Amino acid sequence: MYVRTERRRRRLRGALAAAATLVTAGALVAALPAGAAPRKDAGGGRYQDVQLLSFNDFHGNLEPPAGSSGQVTENQADGTTKKIDAGGVEYLASSLRTARKGHPYSVTAAAGDLIGASPLLSGLFHDEPTVEAMNGLDLDVTSVGNHEFDEGAGELARLQNGGCHPEDGCYEKGRTFEGADYPYLAANVTDEKTGKPALAPYWVWKHKGVKVGFIGVTLEGTPDIVSAEGVKGLKFHDEIETVDKYAKILDKQGVKSIVALIHEGGVPASGSYNYDCDSPSAGGGVSGPIVDIAKGITPKVDALVTGHTHNAYACTIPDPSGKPRMVTSASSYGKLYTDTTLTYDRATKDIVRTAVKSPNAKNPVSKNHVVTRTQPKAADMTALIGRWNKLAAPIASQPVGYISADLPGRGATSPESPLGDLIADAQLAHAKSLDPKASVALMNPGGVRSDLVFKASGSEGDGVVTYGEAFAVQPFSNTVNLVDLTGEQLVTALKQQVSGSNAASPKILQPSAGLMYTLDMTRSGADRVVTDSIRLNGSAIDPAATYRVAMNSFLAGGGDGFAALGAGRNPLVGSDDLKALNDYLTANSSAADPIEPPKADRITVMQPTNN
């Protein structure tokens, strides 16, 4: 306890004047750490290598993720690929501790979504277990992501500063939640009324004369993918403008070495974590929002640690001056970590970067590493998991249904997933129990957080779906809502999957049985949804008719860019979506007659051919 208290005291010494208390959402700002805990010096000299260890999108996955959600793909020397089981905080802690050996100048950072959309072991306790785990593995700093706002600004303040949950109280007798030792950074999030920062915008790591500043931002579009209540009273700003603003402030303070922690990402050319991103061939490169952001951010920033897309890449993207700059992402769920070497020049106080890449160029060097499950577990993390599992077990182990085979969800390789279809079917069944006129249900793909795996995760037996496993799939506590939509609005909603804010990165809704259409990816924009192909129970959609449509409360609020769904009339709020799924599994399966995975053939996808 003494070590942790001393470490927290060091971290919470000093404050940033620009960061002020939120009026509308409660006190979010924690005092900024004055510097990381000192480590043994490696020696003098003008140049000092600083090790930057980073990861992103952990989402409370303390235990190893199941199925494809817990695997990474690795390129082999012979041109083939191999799947490797990865992740779990016991192994992540071991990996980071091993990586730090021999590196007295080492700092560990994250790029958001450490919490939110978490499995039961963390989510049941409002992610307190994950914050404790991050403290234990010596995380120094993180940006916020969109999921840090899932339960609102007040709850994020509690996770930063400590204290028991205002409704659920303390979970263990004699133990009060102490909050995060590390600062959450959100430079581009301000109070809507005062314009003041909602969280600390930056933090400076210091060790024996070496200073590295960290600026944290989440994606500007966070309000589009978080419930309105979660971002109430907050305003989200442009990522490039914000990072540039605080880079200037750090520069004036004499902090020339700067890393941006950005919860926005890209899509790599390869699904393998160890592909050569900088290869000039078709197998290299990265696309998506992070490319323009990286190209636009001031050269004062020396490296970008990114996230949000759950992908793996370690690329160089030129800054506005043409110099190569590292941009990294370490997949998700703690399956990878990135090791970046920053060469610090004590004379200039800056990271050494050159305009031309060559074998001798002093550019930051990054590499993603697998958090393998063959290494020893970190004993303190095993104890932490055991402690919280003891509290969760009575709920987590309850069987809710039976499946005959794996149901891919998060790990599905096509836009439509068997598990997504099953969830939509469950929501339609729940909707019909409330209103027999309900005819279709739509599920957002981002709300499907995991797979349902046939192999037992504990002692429940193969094919048994436990409450804990179902919770990992749907952890948001959304409700199932029913609304009236015209046929025109329904068609518009389907087209919004691939247009507007979703044009560059489509969000394909998972349809309930009876809704079928063709998605032609050879076309562009809204035209990719072939209007004449849309059928509901075999009939074309009548633009003037009214349809009773079920969806979760996030979509009913227009989330994920589906404004048409947010325009529904005559709303009816049902039970939470997890209950709808569990009820459906219980009613439609048994040990003797388990549910078969849906064929995921409700959407016909036409992909471009490579000539």
C-alpha positions in Angstrom: 0.0 0.0 0.0 2.9 2.4 0.8 4.4 2.0 -2.7 1.1 2.7 -4.4 0.3 5.6 -2.1 3.7 7.2 -2.7 3.4 6.7 -6.5 0.0 8.2 -6.5 1.2 11.2 -4.5 4.1 11.8 -7.0 1.7 11.6 -9.9 -0.9 14.0 -8.4 1.6 16.7 -7.5 1.1 19.9 -9.3 -1.8 21.0 -11.6 -2.4 22.5 -15.0 -4.0 26.0 -14.6 -5.9 25.6 -17.9 -7.8 22.6 -16.7 -10.8 23.6 -14.7 -13.7 22.0 -12.9 -16.7 21.1 -15.1 -19.8 22.9 -14.1 -22.4 20.7 -15.9 -20.8 17.3 -15.4 -18.9 17.4 -12.1 -15.3 17.7 -11.3 -13.3 15.7 -13.9 -9.9 17.3 -13.6 -7.4 15.5 -11.5 -4.1 17.1 -10.6 -1.4 16.5 -13.2 1.5 14.3 -12.3 4.8 16.2 -12.1 6.8 13.3 -13.4 7.0 9.5 -13.6 8.6 7.5 -10.9 12.4 7.5 -11.4 14.1 4.5 -12.7 17.8 3.5 -12.6 19.9 5.7 -14.8 21.6 4.2 -17.9 24.4 6.7 -18.0 25.0 10.2 -19.6 25.7 11.3 -23.1 24.0 13.7 -25.5 21.6 11.1 -26.9 19.3 9.1 -24.6 17.0 6.4 -25.9 13.5 6.6 -24.3 11.4 3.5 -24.5 7.7 4.2 -25.2 5.4 1.2 -24.5 1.8 1.7 -25.7 -1.5 -0.1 -26.2 -5.1 0.9 -26.8 -8.7 -0.3 -26.7 -8.3 -2.6 -23.8 -12.1 -2.5 -23.0 -11.8 -4.2 -19.7 -10.6 -7.5 -21.1 -8.9 -8.7 -17.9 -9.3 -12.3 -18.8 -8.1 -13.6 -22.2 -10.7 -12.8 -24.8 -12.5 -15.9 -26.2 -12.6 -17.1 -29.8 -11.3 -15.0 -32.7 -11.5 -11.9 -30.4 -8.5 -13.3 -28.6 -6.3 -14.0 -31.6 -3.9 -12.1 -33.8 -2.7 -13.0 -37.2 1.0 -13.3 -37.9 2.9 -13.4 -41.2 5.3 -16.3 -41.5 8.6 -16.4 -43.4 7.2 -18.8 -46.0 4.4 -16.4 -46.9 1.6 -18.1 -44.9 -0.2 -16.7 -41.9 -0.7 -18.2 -38.4 -3.3 -17.4 -35.7 -1.9 -16.8 -32.2 -3.9 -16.8 -29.0 -3.1 -13.5 -27.2 -4.3 -11.1 -24.5 -5.3 -11.1 -20.9 -4.0 -8.7 -18.3 -1.9 -11.4 -16.5 0.1 -11.7 -19.7 0.0 -8.0 -20.7 1.5 -7.1 -17.3 4.2 -9.8 -17.8 5.0 -8.5 -21.3 5.3 -4.9 -20.3 7.5 -5.7 -17.2 9.8 -7.9 -19.3 10.0 -5.2 -22.0 11.1 -2.6 -19.4 14.1 -4.6 -18.2 17.3 -2.8 -19.2 15.4 0.4 -20.1 15.6 2.9 -17.2 14.1 5.6 -19.4 10.7 3.9 -20.0 7.2 5.4 -20.1 3.9 3.5 -20.7 1.0 5.2 -22.5 -2.4 4.3 -23.9 -4.7 5.7 -26.5 -8.2 5.4 -25.0 -11.1 3.0 -24.5 -9.4 1.2 -21.7 -12.8 0.9 -20.2 -16.4 0.6 -21.5 -17.9 -2.2 -23.5 -16.2 -4.5 -21.0 -16.8 -8.1 -20.2 -18.8 -8.9 -17.0 -15.7 -9.2 -14.8 -15.0 -5.5 -15.2 -18.3 -4.1 -16.5 -20.4 -5.4 -13.6 -18.3 -3.3 -11.3 -18.3 -0.1 -13.4 -14.7 -0.9 -14.6 -13.1 -0.5 -11.2 -11.2 -3.8 -11.7 -9.6 -2.5 -15.0 -8.5 0.8 -13.4 -6.9 -1.2 -10.6 -5.2 -3.4 -13.1 -3.9 -0.4 -15.1 -2.5 1.0 -11.9 -0.8 -2.4 -11.2 0.9 -2.6 -14.5 2.3 0.9 -14.1 0.4 2.8 -16.9 1.7 6.3 -16.9 -0.8 8.2 -19.0 -3.7 7.7 -21.4 -6.0 9.7 -23.6 -9.7 9.2 -23.2 -11.6 7.4 -26.0 -15.3 7.5 -26.8 -16.1 4.7 -24.4 -14.7 6.5 -21.4 -17.9 8.6 -21.7 -20.3 5.7 -21.8 -21.5 6.4 -18.2 -21.1 10.1 -18.4 -18.6 12.7 -17.3 -19.4 12.3 -13.6 -18.5 8.6 -13.6 -15.3 9.3 -15.5 -14.4 11.8 -12.8 -14.9 9.1 -10.1 -12.7 6.6 -12.0 -10.0 9.3 -12.1 -10.3 10.6 -8.6 -11.6 7.6 -6.6 -14.6 7.0 -4.4 -17.4 4.4 -4.3 -20.1 4.3 -6.9 -22.9 6.7 -6.1 -25.6 4.0 -6.5 -23.9 0.7 -6.1 -21.6 1.8 -3.4 -18.4 0.0 -2.4 -18.1 -3.6 -3.6 -15.8 -4.9 -0.9 -16.1 -4.5 2.8 -13.3 -2.2 4.1 -12.0 -1.3 0.7 -12.6 2.1 -1.0 -11.9 2.5 -4.7 -8.9 4.8 -5.0 -9.1 5.8 -8.6 -6.6 5.9 -11.4 -2.9 6.6 -10.6 -2.5 7.8 -14.2 -4.0 10.9 -15.7 -6.8 10.8 -18.4 -6.1 13.4 -21.1 -8.8 15.0 -23.2 -7.4 18.1 -24.8 -10.2 18.4 -27.3 -13.1 18.0 -24.8 -14.4 21.2 -23.2 -17.3 22.3 -21.1 -20.1 23.5 -23.4 -20.8 26.6 -21.3 -17.4 27.7 -20.0 -15.2 26.5 -22.8 -12.7 25.2 -20.3 -11.0 21.8 -20.6 -13.0 18.9 -19.2 -9.9 17.0 -18.4 -6.2 17.7 -18.3 -5.1 18.4 -21.9 -1.5 17.2 -21.5 1.1 15.7 -19.1 4.9 15.8 -19.0 7.0 12.8 -18.2 10.3 13.7 -16.6 13.4 11.6 -15.7 16.9 12.9 -15.0 16.6 15.9 -17.3 14.7 14.2 -20.0 11.2 15.5 -20.7 8.5 14.1 -23.0 5.1 15.8 -23.3 1.9 13.8 -24.0 -1.2 15.4 -25.5 -4.4 13.3 -25.4 -7.4 13.6 -27.7 -10.4 11.5 -28.6 -12.1 11.5 -32.0 -14.1 14.7 -32.7 -17.0 12.5 -33.7 -17.4 11.0 -30.2 -20.9 12.5 -29.7 -22.1 10.5 -32.8 -21.1 7.1 -31.2 -21.9 7.7 -27.5 -25.3 8.1 -25.9 -26.4 11.7 -25.6 -26.5 11.4 -21.8 -22.9 10.3 -21.8 -21.6 13.5 -23.5 -24.1 15.9 -22.0 -22.6 19.3 -21.4 -19.4 18.6 -23.4 -18.1 19.8 -26.7 -15.6 17.9 -28.8 -13.1 19.7 -31.1 -11.0 19.1 -34.1 -8.1 16.7 -33.4 -5.4 18.5 -35.5 -6.2 22.0 -34.3 -6.3 20.9 -30.6 -3.0 19.0 -30.8 -1.3 21.9 -32.6 -2.6 24.3 -29.9 -1.1 22.3 -27.0 2.1 21.5 -28.8 2.7 25.2 -29.0 2.0 25.5 -25.3 4.4 22.7 -24.4 7.1 24.1 -26.8 6.9 27.5 -24.9 7.4 25.6 -21.7 10.6 24.1 -23.0 9.1 20.7 -23.7 10.3 20.0 -27.3 9.7 16.2 -27.3 6.0 15.5 -27.8 3.8 12.4 -28.3 0.1 12.6 -29.3 -2.2 10.0 -27.9 -5.1 10.0 -30.3 -8.2 7.9 -30.1 -8.8 7.7 -33.8 -7.3 5.2 -36.2 -6.8 3.7 -39.5 -7.3 0.5 -41.6 -4.1 -1.3 -42.4 -3.5 -3.0 -45.8 -3.0 -6.3 -44.0 -4.7 -8.1 -41.2 -1.4 -9.4 -39.9 0.1 -7.4 -37.0 3.6 -7.8 -38.3 3.1 -6.7 -41.9 5.5 -4.1 -43.4 3.4 -1.0 -43.3 6.1 1.0 -45.1 6.4 -1.4 -48.0 5.8 0.3 -51.4 3.9 -2.8 -52.5 0.1 -3.2 -52.4 0.5 -5.1 -49.1 1.7 -2.0 -47.3 0.2 1.2 -46.0 -2.7 2.3 -43.9 -5.8 4.2 -44.8 -8.6 5.9 -42.8 -9.0 9.0 -40.7 -5.7 8.8 -39.0 -3.8 9.4 -42.3 -5.1 12.9 -42.8 -4.8 13.7 -39.1 -1.1 12.5 -39.1 -0.4 14.5 -42.2 -1.9 17.6 -40.6 -0.5 17.7 -37.1 2.4 20.0 -36.5 6.0 18.7 -36.8 6.5 19.6 -33.2 4.8 16.3 -32.4 7.3 13.4 -32.8 5.1 10.3 -32.7 1.4 9.4 -32.7 -0.1 6.6 -30.6 -3.6 5.8 -32.0 -6.6 3.5 -31.5 -10.3 3.2 -32.0 -10.3 1.0 -35.1 -8.9 -2.0 -33.2 -6.3 -2.6 -35.8 -2.5 -3.2 -35.7 0.0 -1.0 -37.5 3.4 0.6 -37.0 3.8 3.0 -39.9 5.7 6.2 -40.9 3.5 8.9 -42.3 5.1 12.2 -43.3 4.4 15.3 -41.2 3.6 18.6 -42.8 7.3 19.3 -43.2 7.9 16.0 -45.0 9.7 14.2 -42.2 8.7 10.6 -41.5 6.8 10.2 -38.2 5.8 7.1 -36.4 2.0 6.3 -36.2 1.2 3.2 -34.2 -1.8 1.1 -33.0 -1.7 -2.1 -31.0 -4.9 -3.9 -32.0 -7.3 -4.2 -29.0 -8.1 -6.1 -25.8 -4.5 -6.2 -24.7 -3.4 -8.7 -27.5 -0.5 -6.5 -28.6 1.8 -3.8 -27.2 3.9 -1.4 -29.2 7.6 -0.8 -28.3 8.8 2.5 -29.7 12.4 3.9 -29.3 12.5 7.7 -29.1 16.0 9.1 -29.3 16.2 12.2 -27.1 18.8 14.9 -27.8 19.8 16.5 -24.5 21.2 19.5 -26.4 18.0 20.4 -28.3 15.6 18.7 -25.9 13.9 17.2 -28.9 13.5 13.7 -30.4 15.9 13.2 -33.3 14.1 12.8 -36.6 15.4 13.2 -40.1 13.7 14.1 -43.4 14.9 11.1 -45.4 14.6 7.6 -44.3 17.7 5.5 -44.5 19.3 2.6 -42.5 21.3 5.2 -40.5 18.5 7.7 -40.0 17.6 8.5 -36.4 13.9 8.1 -36.6 11.6 6.7 -33.9 11.5 2.9 -34.4 8.3 1.0 -33.5 7.3 -2.6 -33.4 4.2 -4.4 -32.3 4.7 -7.4 -30.0 2.2 -10.2 -29.3 1.1 -10.6 -25.7 1.5 -14.4 -25.8 -0.3 -16.7 -23.4 2.7 -19.0 -23.2 4.7 -16.7 -20.9 4.3 -16.8 -17.1 1.3 -14.9 -15.7 1.8 -11.9 -13.5 0.9 -13.2 -10.0 -0.6 -9.9 -8.8 -2.9 -9.7 -11.8 -4.0 -13.4 -11.2 -4.9 -12.4 -7.6 -6.8 -9.3 -8.8 -8.8 -11.4 -11.3 -9.5 -14.0 -8.6 -10.7 -11.4 -6.1 -13.2 -9.8 -8.5 -14.2 -13.2 -10.0 -15.2 -14.3 -6.5 -17.7 -11.4 -6.4 -18.9 -11.9 -9.9 -19.2 -15.7 -10.0 -22.7 -16.1 -8.6 -24.0 -14.0 -11.6 -21.5 -14.9 -14.2 -21.8 -18.6 -14.1 -25.5 -18.8 -14.6 -26.4 -20.7 -17.8 -28.8 -18.8 -20.1 -28.8 -21.0 -23.3 -27.1 -23.5 -25.5 -25.4 -23.2 -28.9 -24.3 -26.0 -31.3 -21.2 -24.2 -32.7 -19.3 -20.9 -32.5 -21.3 -17.8 -33.3 -18.8 -15.2 -34.6 -19.7 -11.6 -33.7 -16.8 -9.2 -33.2 -14.5 -11.6 -35.0 -16.7 -12.1 -38.1 -15.0 -11.7 -41.4 -18.1 -10.3 -43.3 -20.3 -7.3 -42.7 -23.1 -9.6 -41.5 -22.3 -11.9 -38.6 -24.2 -14.9 -37.3 -24.2 -13.5 -33.8 -25.4 -10.1 -35.1 -28.3 -11.8 -36.8 -29.1 -13.7 -33.6 -29.2 -10.5 -31.5 -31.5 -8.9 -34.1 -33.8 -11.9 -33.9 -33.8 -11.7 -30.1 -34.7 -8.1 -30.2 -37.5 -8.7 -32.7 -38.9 -11.5 -30.5 -38.8 -9.2 -27.4 -40.4 -6.4 -29.5 -43.2 -8.7 -30.6 -43.9 -9.6 -27.0 -44.6 -5.9 -26.4 -46.3 -5.1 -29.6 -47.4 -7.8 -32.1 -47.1 -5.2 -34.9 -43.3 -5.2 -34.7 -41.9 -6.5 -38.0 -38.2 -5.9 -38.1 -35.2 -5.3 -35.9 -31.8 -3.7 -36.6 -28.6 -4.1 -34.5 -25.6 -1.8 -34.8 -22.3 -3.8 -35.5 -20.3 -1.9 -32.9 -22.7 -3.1 -30.2 -21.6 -6.7 -30.7 -18.5 -6.8 -28.6 -17.4 -10.4 -28.7 -18.1 -13.9 -30.1 -20.1 -16.7 -28.5 -17.8 -19.7 -28.4 -18.9 -23.3 -28.2 -15.9 -24.4 -26.1 -16.5 -24.0 -22.4 -14.7 -21.1 -20.7 -15.1 -22.7 -17.3 -16.8 -25.7 -15.8 -20.2 -25.0 -17.4 -19.6 -27.5 -20.3 -19.2 -27.1 -24.1 -22.1 -25.3 -25.8 -23.4 -23.7 -22.7 -23.8 -19.9 -22.8 -23.4 -18.3 -19.4 -24.6 -14.9 -18.3 -21.0 -13.7 -18.2 -20.4 -14.8 -21.8 -23.6 -13.1 -23.0 -22.7 -10.0 -21.0 -19.4 -9.8 -22.9 -21.4 -9.7 -26.1 -23.8 -6.9 -25.0 -22.4 -4.9 -22.1 -23.9 -1.5 -22.7 -27.2 -1.8 -20.8 -29.1 -0.3 -23.8 -32.9 -0.9 -23.9 -34.8 -2.4 -26.8 -36.9 0.4 -28.2 -39.8 0.3 -30.7 -40.6 3.1 -33.1 -42.7 3.8 -36.1 -40.8 4.4 -39.3 -42.2 5.1 -42.8 -40.9 2.8 -45.5 -39.0 5.8 -46.9 -37.3 6.3 -43.5 -36.4 2.6 -43.3 -34.8 2.6 -46.7 -33.0 5.9 -45.9 -31.6 4.3 -42.7 -30.2 1.3 -44.7 -28.6 3.7 -47.1 -27.0 5.7 -44.2 -25.0 2.5 -43.5 -22.8 3.4 -46.4 -23.2 7.2 -46.8 -22.8 10.4 -44.9 -20.6 9.9 -41.9 -20.4 6.2 -42.7 -19.3 6.6 -46.3 -15.6 6.0 -45.7 -16.1 3.3 -43.0 -19.5 1.6 -43.5 -21.5 0.5 -40.4 -23.6 -2.4 -41.6 -26.7 -3.0 -39.4 -27.4 -6.6 -38.5 -30.9 -7.5 -39.7 -33.6 -9.7 -38.2 -34.9 -12.7 -40.2 -37.2 -11.5 -43.0 -35.2 -8.4 -44.1 -33.1 -9.1 -47.1 -31.3 -6.9 -49.6 -28.1 -6.5 -51.8 -25.1 -4.5 -50.8 -23.1 -3.6 -53.9 -19.7 -2.4 -52.8 -18.7 -1.7 -56.4 -20.8 1.4 -56.2 -20.3 4.5 -54.1 -22.2 6.2 -51.3 -25.9 5.5 -50.7 -26.1 3.7 -54.1 -24.3 0.7 -52.5 -27.6 -0.3 -51.0 -29.6 -1.6 -54.0 -33.1 -0.1 -53.3 -35.0 -2.5 -55.6 -33.5 -5.5 -53.8 -34.9 -4.6 -50.4 -37.5 -7.1 -49.2 -39.2 -7.6 -45.9 -40.8 -11.0 -45.5 -40.7 -11.3 -49.3 -42.4 -7.9 -50.1 -40.9 -4.7 -51.4 -40.8 -1.8 -48.9 -43.7 0.6 -49.4 -42.3 4.1 -48.9 -45.7 5.4 -47.6 -46.4 2.5 -45.3 -45.6 2.5 -41.5 -43.3 -0.2 -40.1 -42.8 -1.0 -36.4 -39.1 -1.3 -36.0 -37.1 -2.5 -33.0 -33.5 -1.3 -32.2 -31.5 -0.5 -29.2 -31.7 2.8 -27.5 -28.4 4.0 -28.9 -29.7 3.6 -32.5 -33.1 5.0 -31.5 -31.2 8.1 -30.5 -29.7 8.4 -34.0 -26.3 7.0 -32.9 -23.6 5.9 -35.4 -24.9 8.4 -38.0 -28.4 6.8 -38.4 -30.4 10.0 -38.2 -33.4 8.3 -39.9 -33.7 5.8 -37.1 -33.6 8.7 -34.6 -36.7 10.2 -36.3 -39.0 7.4 -35.3 -42.4 8.1 -33.8 -44.6 6.5 -31.1 -41.6 5.2 -29.1 -42.0 2.3 -26.7 -39.2 1.3 -24.4 -38.7 -2.3 -23.6 -36.3 -4.3 -21.4 -32.5 -4.0 -21.7 -30.9 -5.7 -24.7 -29.0 -8.2 -22.7 -32.2 -9.5 -21.1 -33.7 -9.8 -24.6 -30.8 -11.9 -25.8 -30.8 -14.1 -22.7 -34.6 -14.6 -22.8 -34.3 -15.6 -26.5 -31.5 -18.1 -25.8 -33.4 -19.6 -22.9 -36.7 -19.9 -24.8 -35.2 -21.3 -28.0 -32.5 -23.7 -26.9 -31.8 -26.6 -24.6 -29.0 -29.0 -24.0 -30.7 -31.5 -26.3 -31.7 -28.9 -28.9 -29.1 -26.1 -29.0 -29.4 -23.0 -31.3 -27.8 -23.4 -34.7 -25.8 -20.3 -35.9 -27.8 -18.2 -38.4 -26.4 -18.5 -41.9 -25.7 -14.8 -42.1 -27.1 -14.7 -45.6 -29.7 -11.9 -45.2 -27.4 -9.4 -46.9 -26.0 -10.3 -50.3 -22.6 -8.5 -50.6 -21.1 -7.8 -54.0 -17.4 -7.0 -53.6 -15.1 -5.3 -56.2 -12.9 -7.7 -58.1 -9.2 -7.2 -58.2 -7.9 -7.2 -61.8 
